[in-house]
């Protein structure tokens, strides 16, 4: 869960950094891009990242839950 939250926050941060760099090197003065503005609807991105991370962790968690530890350790 922590890895999912950190990954989501890093992804959004990198997206804003890329947008800021694009806006810095942009030559058009009509529509200047900036990555310093956080739009309130970006919380949907955070929620989507959390949802995908939780969904992706369910399958390995179920596999670990169903595994028989004594049989796995007895193989060696």
C-alpha angles and dihedrals in degrees: 000000000000091000090052093051093046092047092049093049092047091049093052090045093051090049091054091046091052091049090050091051092048090050091049093055094038114116098199115098094190098076112018115193121219132180094198095085118084113202115214091232089065086084085079088063090053092048091047091051091050092047093050091047093050092046091049092051096052097076097052090043092054091047091052091047093052096046120105106231095196092056092047093050093044092060091076 
